[in-house]
Amino acid sequence: MIFGRVKSLDAILATAEKKSLHRTLGAFQLMLFGIGCVIGTGIFVLTAAGAQKAGPGLMLAFAIAGLICIVAALCYAEIAAMIPVAGSAYTYTYATMGEVLAWTVGWALVLEYAVAASAVSVGWSGYLNGLLMEFFGFQFPAALAGAPLALGGIEGGIINLPAVFIALLMTWLLMIGTTESARVNAVLVAIKVTALTAFIALTLPSEAFSTDNFNPFLPAGVFGGFGSGLGAVGAAATIFFAYVGFDAVSTAAEETKNPQRNVPIGLIGSLLFCTVFYILVAAGAVGTVGGQPIMGPNGIPFPAGSEELARQCATFAANELPLVCSNEALAHVLRQIGWSGVGNMLGIAAFVALPSVILILLFGQTRVAFVMSRDGLLPESWSKVHPKWKTPHVITAITGVAVAFAAAFLPVGKLADIANAGTLYAFMMVAIAVMVLRKTAPNTPRAFKTPVLWLIGPLTIAGTVFLFLNLPFEAMIVLPVWAVIGLIFYFLYSRSRSHLGRGIVEVHEDELEPHSPIN
């Protein structure tokens, strides 16, 4: 295999069985986990940015991103049911293409989850400050609610305390137990789904809804050009962040009852649910208040989040603010069509529900790092399981502190694009792994088989590469730089400590039934 050191399926399952996590989650809880992470920052925060890139073509952007995620989910479903352990794309790559490539995937997932969790923490901090001012007439001082390096954030910031607080609170919740985390997540999911259902019910039948608002449908075209991040495809590359999270379902496979059945249901069910919701929400927003981008003098939309766009938005009165200028797009739409009270409630719902996104991102991050530690590629103490809580408390605490630190001090501008780069790489590797396993382990039982894999696999690879090439250039370059840092760490530390490299296996293959599942 590529680069050698391929870990057999038997060895992976035996390691998980000897040092395993507690199985408590069912199919419904997995769907809620997926929905909890998917419905969050993307739809509540990135709707305006997506409209600035694509205009009314935002609907098409959601469909493009959703389609690529659906074909990727079909690949995830087969391999997650086949290898029902924590670790997600990292574990799957280890079993098919070897340790070096598995390390790069795990390293990319660390970037994805940690960066995204930090970004959502900072977004939650902004909601908190806005609500405090709206309802109580005060807010945190700028020095305590803005990062000193924040791009486009509060000037004069020293530390973002609310962001630190919410990151550490979600970390504590994950440490005390997966079941408790799932229960809290279920409540937060119910709040988000109720809020978005109300939005759809008030906008689509509204008298303000007009098909004229969809013309021109693609003011920036379908393709914005390499590295521009514009057009429907450029918007899809950005709002792909709105779908990040469904893969976290696969990281929960080791804590799932009957994973061969429940993991595919959780993956595909949560994704289909969210895709339909997103398209309906986008239709309601654009159809009622319009979603045309603000164009520059050259007829090209100003970059989302740019100073030029901010200056243009500052020229509008508060009651005439375009959708693309709003920091709380959905609440803004409801206020514009006469539902101010409901709009404020939706803002509160977003504020209350965003922590569930942080929760699942942290969950995915800790489970990937847990398995990398269990394989000896990260310090082995990180994979200790708490005797009472039955969770990997050490790596959870380390991850939470790192995410809180990043949320407190580091730039958050364009982090969605950066997180997307790592996610797209992981999705591509999963598609390759499924196709490789069809050749190398054709007789292994598969509770779920990806239909027409000869088509779905290449489509997933092509789709992820396509979206990656339509990210802004600065986001594209982060992934190779991060990969180089990771490879340096691997060759200086991890390679010599790898259990597989040192010949350490939990159970020899002849001691197990071939590919025995863990139940």
Secondary structure, 3 states (H helix, E strand, C coil): CCCCCCCCHHHHHHHHHHCCCCCCECHHHHHHHHHHHHCCHHHHHCHHHHHHHHHHHHHHHHHHHHHHHHHHHHHHHHHHHHCCCCCHHHHHHHCCCCHHHHHHHHHHHHHHHHHHHHHHHHHHHHHHHHHHHHHHCCCCCHHHHCCCCCCCCCCCCCCEHHHHHHHHHHHHHHHHCHHHHHHHHHHHHHHHHHHHHHHHHHHCCCCCCCHHHHCCCCCCCCCCCCCCCCHHHHHHHHHHHHCCCCCHHHHCHHHECCHHHHHHHHHHHHHHHHHHHHHHHHHHHHHHHCCCCCECCCCCECCCCCHHHHHHHCCCCHHHCCHHHCCCHHHHHHHHCCCHHHHHHHHHHHHHHHHHHHHHHHHHHHHHHHHHHHCCCCCHHHHCCCCCCCCCHHHHHHHHHHHHHHHHHCCCCCHHHHHHHHHHHHHHHHHHHHHHHHHHCCCCCCCCCCCCHHHHHHHHHHHHHHHHCCCCHHHHHHHHHHHHHHHHHHHHHHHHHCCCCCCCCCCCHHHCCCCCCCC
